[in-house]
Amino acid sequence: MNSQPIPGATIDDLILHYGFTRLAHFTPSMNLPHIIGDGMIRSSKDLAEQSPDHFSPTDRERFDRNPDKVCCTIQYPNPYYLSDARGKREFINYPDWVCFFLNVTLLTRQGTLFAPVNAATQRGSLLRQGPDALAAMYAPDASRHGRGARHRAEVPTDLQAEVQVPGPIALSEVRGVAVPSEEAAITESARLRLLGHNPSILRWTVAPMLFDRNGLVTRLRNGGAIIDQPWHPTP
């Protein structure tokens, strides 16, 4: 993969050029029943106005930036986000998390913003729209760590590079949901059934590496297998 931008490229062109196939979005697993029941992954603004019971501390942290957007990363989740969240006192009631995989076509949605680093950097001033902003996420100098020869081709240079997609995002845009273990998959599917939802409407994946900060960082920068093991709820 050539990290140099393509003059005149569209968002669709760049998706093919860089070779990524999905977006990733972390959320506390307690939000799963509401998301399935509502049929939507909603922005902070929507949740605060329509479903305040599901407006979590993750949303409060970013409310002053772009509350009408849903925060995502390209191909893999931000390795640092979950680790940082779990270390904060306000997240003590949110021990279990899942990672949604979303369709990359969401990047063509009008108003989508791209940041080559964490979107909170410089109070969001680095967020931009358009193909050039997406290409900037793959620039070799986008991260102080640089972009080594073994850096995964489909992954932005800075592992905290962020995409903000205008919400809400329909459940039909969800390609799958990842959990850290088979035990977590069993627990979450049982919880959904208890609340009257069918867990089989989601495509489940057990992917422990996505929830391991150091392991994921190493594999994204230096190569190595990142295994997504399909899991199917019992009928």
N, C-alpha and C positions, 0 to 999 in steps of 0.2 A: 504494500500500500504506500503510495506517495503522499506524504503529509503536506505537500504544497497545494495551495488552493487552485481551483480550476476556474479561469476567467469565464464569466457568464453562466456559471453553473446554477442550477435551481436546487432547492432543498431535496427534491427527489433524486437529482443527480448525485448529490453529496452522500445521501444515504447509501446508494449503490457503491460509490467511490470508496467510502470508509468501511463499508461492509458490516455495519451493525444492523441488528434485526429486531430490536425491542427497546423499550424504555423501562426503567425500574422506578418503583415508588414504594418507600417504606411506610408502614402505618402500624400502630398498636393493634394486636389481634382482636382486642375488644371491639374494634370498629367493624369487624367483618360482618356481623349480623345486620348492622344498620346499612352497610353498603349494599349487601345482597337484597335486603328488603326494599331499599330505596331504588336500587338499580343504577346507582350513580356513585362515583368518587367525587365528592364535592370539595370546593375551595373553602378556605377559612371564612371568607365572607358569607358564603352560602350557609355554612354550618352555624356561624354565629347568629345569623338572622332566622334560619328555619329549623335548625336542630341543635340548640345550645347544649343539650345534654351530651352531645357527641363532639363538642368543641374542646379539644384536648390541649394540654400545654404545648405540644408541638406546633399547634396553630397559633397560639398566643405569641410565641417567640418571633413569628414572622408577620404578625398582623399589620405592622406599620410599613411593610414594604409593598408587596403585591398581593393583597388578600383575595383577589379574584382569580388567582392562578393556583395550579396544582404543581408542586415541586417534584421534579423527576431527574434522573440521571440516565446516561446512555449505556445500554447493554447490561451493566452491573450496577448495584447500589453503591452509594458513597461509603467506602469502608470505614470512615471515621464517624459518620453521623450517629449510627446506632450506639457505638461505644461511648461517644460523648453524651448522648441522651441518657443512657443508663447510669452515668455517673452523676447526674443532677438530682437533687433532692425532690424536685417536683415530679420526677418520673418514677418514683418508688411504686406507684400504683399501676405502672405500665410495664411489667416485666417481660411480657410475651409480645413478639412482633412478627409480622409477615411482610413479604415483599411481593407486590404486584408487578407482573410483567405486562406492558401495554404496547399497543400497536405503534410502530414508528410513524405511521401516516399522521398521527397527532401533531407532528412537527410542522405540518403544512397548515395547521389551524391559524387563522388570522389572529395576530396579537401575541403569538408565541415568542418568548424571550430566551436568549442564550447568553450564558456567562462562561468565560473560559476558566474561571475559578469558582469558588463558593460564591453564590449569589449575594451573600451578605457583605462581601468584601467592598470596602469603600461605600457602604450604605446602599448597595445596589446600583451604583453608578456605572458599573461595567456591563450591565445587562443591555443587550441589543437585539433587534429583530433582523431576520433575513439570512440569506445564504452565507454572506461574508462572516456573520457572527457565528454561524455553525462551524465554518471552516477554521475560525480563530481558535476553537476548542482543541484543534489538532496541531496547532503550531508548535514546533519543537521548543520554543522558548515560553510557552504558556505556563509552565511550572518551574519553580526554582530547582526542582529535581531533574529538569530536562526530560528528554524523551530518548531512552536508550534503544539499542538495536533490538532488544527482546521485548520491548513494550508491546502489549497486545494491540494489533493493528486497528481493531474496531473501537478501542477505548480512547477517550480524550486524554490529552497529555497530563493535565491536572486531574487527579482522581476525584476531586470534589467539584469539578465542572458541572454546571447545573442548567437544566432546561425548565422553564416555567410555562406550563400549558394553561390557557384559559379554561376554567371549569364551567360547568361540571363535565366529567368524563363518564360516558355511559358504560355500563357493565359489558356491553358488546365489544368494547375496545380492549377488554382485558384478555390477554393471551394465556395467563396462568397466574398462580400464586405459589410462592416458595415459602417453605417453613424449614427450621433448622434441624429437625429430626423426625423420624417416623412417629415417635411418641407425641410430638407437637401436632402432627397431621391428624392423628387419632383423636387427640383432645379437641382440636378446633372443629373437626367434622362432627364430633359428638355434640359439641356446644351448639353448632348450627342446627342440628336435628332437634335438639331440645327446645330451641326457639322457633321451630316450625319451618326451617329452611332446608333446602336440598343441597348438600355439599357437592353433589355430582355436577352441578352447573358450572363449577370451577375445574380447571385443569391443575391438579396439584403436583408439586415438585418438592422433593426433599433435597435441600442444597445447603448443608452445614457450612460450607466455605463462605457463603454470602454473609454469614453472621459472625465470622471470625475476622476481626480487623487486620491483624498482622498477617494471617495466612492469605487473605484476599489481596492486600497491598502487594505482597511478594509476588503473587501469581500474575497480577495485572501488570506489574512493572518488569518482571523477569521471566514470564512464561510459566508453564506448568498447568496441569489439568484442574479445571473447575467443574466438578461433576454435578449435574442436575439429574436426580433419579426420579422418574415418574412414580407417582403413588396414586392409588385408586381407592376411594371410600368403599367400604363393604355395602352391598345392596341393602 
